[in-house]
Amino acid sequence: MNRHELETHEDVWLASWAMRSADSRGRAHPEPEHDLRTAFQRDRDRVIHSSAFRRLEYKTQVFVNHEGDYYRTRLTHTMEAAQVTRTIAKSLRLNEDLAEAIVLAHDLGHTPFGHAGEHVLDALMEPYGGFEHNAQSLRIVEELEERYPDFPGLNLTWEVREGIVKHASEYDRPLVKLFDPDIAPTLEAQVADFADEIAYNCHDIDDGVQSGMLKPEQMEDVALWREAHAATLERSPNAPFSIQRYQTVRRVLDAMVSDLVATVGQGIMDNRVQTIDDLRHVRPRLARYSDDMARKIRELKDFLMENLYKHVRVVRMGVKAKTVLTGIFDSYLEEPRQMPEHVYEQIEKGAAPPQVIADYIAGMTDRFALEEYKKLFDPMERV
């Protein structure tokens, strides 16, 4: 199908409150439309082909990349979140391409070493305005990616950039002043936000149990696991635990997705939502879990915080992250010429050194940051 046929298909298939490509507010730098792809499909493709997206392969989710090949990275997390997003979006007859583009871009601004790295860089940048990964994701797609001759960044549509900025969770409180702060984002952005949470809750359970940091008997204290595990045992009592683990996590994921879809559907009816404008003015946001599921997820997240994210192995890596990133930042700040020439050129052109340094560090992978630290501080390491 060509673009016009795709847009016609959107008109026929999408719900009245879904975002249509033809109704986008457009791009900061006007471009001719593509013959074969809608605006949101182009956004998705631009994110996937970006340098920042490729670097997610070697950025920490919970476990540092070199600890094992089986653990999730930022890239595999993003791919899993995108799969969940498309399932939810299709079930609610939303624009899958928009939702996918948002979720694929949502972690581009993450530092090396996961949330620990973000906290460190935020503290280091406090005198200069702080650091927040959603704002950094927006900075990447608007300024830092260099792909086109006529404008900086990726020149994504307004709706995708809005979804990046209004991404909100326990850790994320971004500024939204340039994106209509008094209205909710599209429902596509809202479900992408929940898909992100669903994905990391499930794979953190999976990685935590596989690593041995979480014991199966501990997990029985968590209702979502206990109920899903009981169903797994009833269906496959003689299966190896590795299969039972996978099937249990699969059921946990399915329970969260099914509850979200049902609750959002009910919310659409209860709030008499007919248009995008209607859902943008629903307060609080339309996307939510049922009260029972929200309670179970809160229990799960509290459990993971105490038993996984505060585990000695994770805490030790957090301390290492502070040492590595603080050392790199302070060394660059003292002598910015230690950075590559193309990075230092930005300072020569008038950019603030702390911001240039933060951009460069945030773009590092875990292993690159560790290698750079050695080069800066180990006199025996080749520079």
PEURGI-V369971 format. One record per residue. PHI is phi in whole degrees, -180 to 180 (none if undefined). Layout:
phi=PHI
phi=PHI
This chain:
phi=none
phi=-88
phi=-61
phi=-64
phi=-69
phi=-64
phi=-67
phi=-65
phi=-61
phi=-60
phi=-60
phi=-78
phi=-89
phi=-71
phi=-66
phi=-65
phi=-96
phi=-82
phi=-87
phi=-95
phi=-58
phi=-67
phi=-97
phi=-59
phi=-74
phi=90
phi=-109
phi=-61
phi=-116
phi=-56
phi=-136
phi=-65
phi=-70
phi=-89
phi=-68
phi=-112
phi=-133
phi=-76
phi=-60
phi=-75
phi=-65
phi=-64
phi=-60
phi=-56
phi=-66
phi=-65
phi=-65
phi=-61
phi=-89
phi=-78
phi=-65
phi=-62
phi=-67
phi=-63
phi=-68
phi=-62
phi=-60
phi=-117
phi=-114
phi=-66
phi=-96
phi=-118
phi=-96
phi=-62
phi=-52
phi=-78
phi=-75
phi=173
phi=-78
phi=-89
phi=-79
phi=-69
phi=-113
phi=-60
phi=-70
phi=-66
phi=-60
phi=-62
phi=-66
phi=-67
phi=-63
phi=-66
phi=-64
phi=-64
phi=-59
phi=-65
phi=-62
phi=-65
phi=-61
phi=-66
phi=-63
phi=-98
phi=58
phi=-96
phi=-80
phi=-62
phi=-66
phi=-65
phi=-60
phi=-67
phi=-60
phi=-65
phi=-71
phi=-67
phi=-92
phi=-68
phi=-109
phi=-58
phi=-88
phi=-69
phi=-78
phi=-65
phi=67
phi=62
phi=-65
phi=-60
phi=-64
phi=-64
phi=-62
phi=-65
phi=-68
phi=-62
phi=-66
phi=-66
phi=-94
phi=-53
phi=-66
phi=-118
phi=112
phi=81
phi=-141
phi=-146
phi=-69
phi=-68
phi=-61
phi=-70
phi=-60
phi=-64
phi=-60
phi=-64
phi=-77
phi=-97
phi=-133
phi=-82
phi=-67
phi=-117
phi=-132
phi=-129
phi=-77
phi=-101
phi=-162
phi=-80
phi=71
phi=-102
phi=55
phi=-76
phi=-67
phi=-58
phi=-68
phi=-69
phi=-65
phi=-61
phi=-63
phi=-66
phi=-71
phi=-91
phi=-61
phi=-140
phi=-153
phi=-57
phi=-101
phi=-119
phi=-134
phi=-78
phi=-75
phi=-128
phi=-61
phi=-95
phi=-131
phi=47
phi=-63
phi=-88
phi=-122
phi=-75
phi=-72
phi=-57
phi=-66
phi=-60
phi=-68
phi=-65
phi=-73
phi=-62
phi=-61
phi=-70
phi=-61
phi=-58
phi=-65
phi=-59
phi=-63
phi=-73
phi=-61
phi=-72
phi=-76
phi=-71
phi=-61
phi=-60
phi=-66
phi=-64
phi=-70
phi=-63
phi=-76
phi=89
phi=-70
phi=-110
phi=-92
phi=-54
phi=-68
phi=-63
phi=-64
phi=-65
phi=-78
phi=-104
phi=-58
phi=-61
phi=-68
phi=-58
phi=-68
phi=-68
phi=-68
phi=-63
phi=-66
phi=-66
phi=-63
phi=-66
phi=-81
phi=-136
phi=-66
phi=-104
phi=-71
phi=-58
phi=-62
phi=-60
phi=-75
phi=-61
phi=-61
phi=-61
phi=-66
phi=-69
phi=-62
phi=-59
phi=-70
phi=-61
phi=-61
phi=-62
phi=-64
phi=-67
phi=-63
phi=-62
phi=-65
phi=-62
phi=-61
phi=-66
phi=-70
phi=-64
phi=-58
phi=-66
phi=-64
phi=-61
phi=-70
phi=-62
phi=-94
phi=51
phi=-77
phi=-122
phi=-132
phi=-61
phi=-62
phi=-59
phi=-70
phi=-68
phi=-107
phi=-74
phi=-127
phi=-67
phi=-51
phi=-65
phi=-71
phi=-164
phi=-90
phi=-66
phi=-59
phi=-66
phi=-68
phi=-60
phi=-66
phi=-65
phi=-69
phi=-62
phi=-63
phi=-62
phi=-65
phi=-63
phi=-63
phi=-64
phi=-62
phi=-77
phi=-106
phi=-115
phi=-69
phi=-104
phi=-65
phi=-57
phi=-67
phi=-73
phi=-63
phi=-61
phi=-66
phi=-64
phi=-67
phi=-62
phi=-60
phi=-63
phi=-62
phi=-67
phi=-71
phi=-65
phi=-62
phi=-63
phi=-60
phi=-64
phi=-67
phi=-64
phi=-65
phi=-69
phi=-144
phi=-62
phi=-68
phi=-74
phi=-79
phi=-56
phi=-58
phi=-67
phi=-80
phi=-63
phi=-57
phi=-64
phi=-69
phi=-62
phi=-86
phi=112
phi=-70
phi=-68
phi=-53
phi=-60
phi=-69
phi=-63
phi=-64
phi=-63
phi=-60
phi=-67
phi=-66
phi=-61
phi=-81
phi=-71
phi=-83
phi=-56
phi=-70
phi=-65
phi=-63
phi=-64
phi=-67
phi=-66
phi=-61
phi=-62
phi=-64
phi=-79
phi=-123
phi=-97
phi=-65
phi=-89
phi=-88
phi=-68
phi=-95
